[in-house]
Amino acid sequence: MEVVKVQDLDYRYPGAEVEAIREISFSLEQGEIFGFLGPSGAGKSTLKKILIGVLKGYEGKVEVLNRAMDKPSPDLYESIGVAFEVPNLYQKFTALENLELFRSLYIGKTADPMALLTMVGLENDAVTRVGSFSKGMRMRLNFCRAFLNYPELVFLDEPSSGLDPANVKKIKEIMQARKEEGTTIFLATHNMQLAEDICDRIAFIVDGNIALIDSPRNLKMQEGQKVVRLEYRDNGMLMKEDFPMNGIGENCTFLKLLKEQNVETMHTLEATMEDIFIQVTGRSLT
């Protein structure tokens, strides 16, 4: 089931000479993690604001959870969750008080705030004022807020920003678990590794236009080299040799090296998501 449908979307900010986004078309399936990758100013935030009903006056067709977004109904917000890149939290409230306040704004069933804090490792800081939180702690609390109302669709903007590797891993595990429960996640990020690890599909957006949409695996298969690289030591010197993957099982030199040398590493030469982004768009993410 498609939970987001966008067709021929254009948007120009009042007074601007050019469109912030133009000719954008895509859809999101239920239970999909969909990544939008692009440099600052590419149009990610504009697109997200249209999808959550903040920006109106666009041209084209936009539907979210079967609701037209030119006149979104208030009940939409019972079914979506949003975490902005800059957390919008009350600094003088504790973490628990923040979640209790936002929880009270929903009509339907909501999650236990303490369970959410425990989910992201903030249970011991539940009664600490948010003003004393580090950036990473605020980001984790902001992440919790997006899941308060058991949303069908979640919009996450740079959820890994300010997090150490252990907490990035935890966030990825939570996103994957929610996906398996049927939640759809729209992920806007600069973090290529996060997108590659967690997304079912990725869209590259540059200058307000989508340059490409595909799965990370397909992109790496299409853009990477079908080559295996061996690294081994010969008289103390590190040696590297590349072999075509086709027919590698019958390549005498490759097999001889495996038998006679102390191979230290062996891997395919896959393109990174950043390599692919640059190849496709001619731009970097910075």
QUIJOWO-V210714 format. One line per field, one symbol per residue. ss: DSSP state (H for helix, E for strand, - for the rest). phi: phi as a letter, one per 20 degrees, with the letter a starting at -180 (. if undefined). burial: 1 if it has 16 or more other ideal C-beta (glycine too) atoms within 10 Angstrom, else 0. A space follows every 10 residues. Layout:
ss: ???
phi: ???
burial: ???
//
This chain:
ss: -EEEEEEEEE E--------- EEEEEEEEE- --EEEEE--- ---HHHHHHH H-------EE EEEE--EEHH H--HHHHH-E EEE------- ---EHHHHHH HHH------- --HHHHHHH- --HHH---EH HH--HHHHHH HHHHHH---- --EEEEE--- ----HHHHHH HHHHHHHHHH ---EEEEEE- -HHHHHHH-- EEEEEE--EE EEEE-HHHHH HHH---EEEE EEEE--EEEE EEEE---HHH -HHHHHHHHH --EEEEEE-- --HHHHHHHH H-----
phi: .eecccclec bcfgnfecff cblecabdeg mddddddafg nfpfffffff fdnfdcmedo cccclmdfef cfegfgffdc cccffdgdce feefgffgff ffffeeeefc efgfffffgd mdffdfdeff geffgfffff fffggfdgdl ffccdddlfe fmefgfffff ffffffffgf eofecdddbe fffffffdef ccdecblmce eacafgffff ffeeeecddd cbdclnefdc bdcfffmffd effffffffd defebbbeee feffgfgfff dmcdee
burial: 0011110010 1100000011 1101010100 1111111110 0111111111 1110100101 0111100010 0100011111 1111101010 0001111110 0110000001 0010011011 0100110001 0010001111 1111111111 1111111111 1110001101 1101100110 0011111111 1101111111 1111111111 1111010011 0010000101 0100000000 0010000000 1001001000 0000000001 1011011000 100010
//
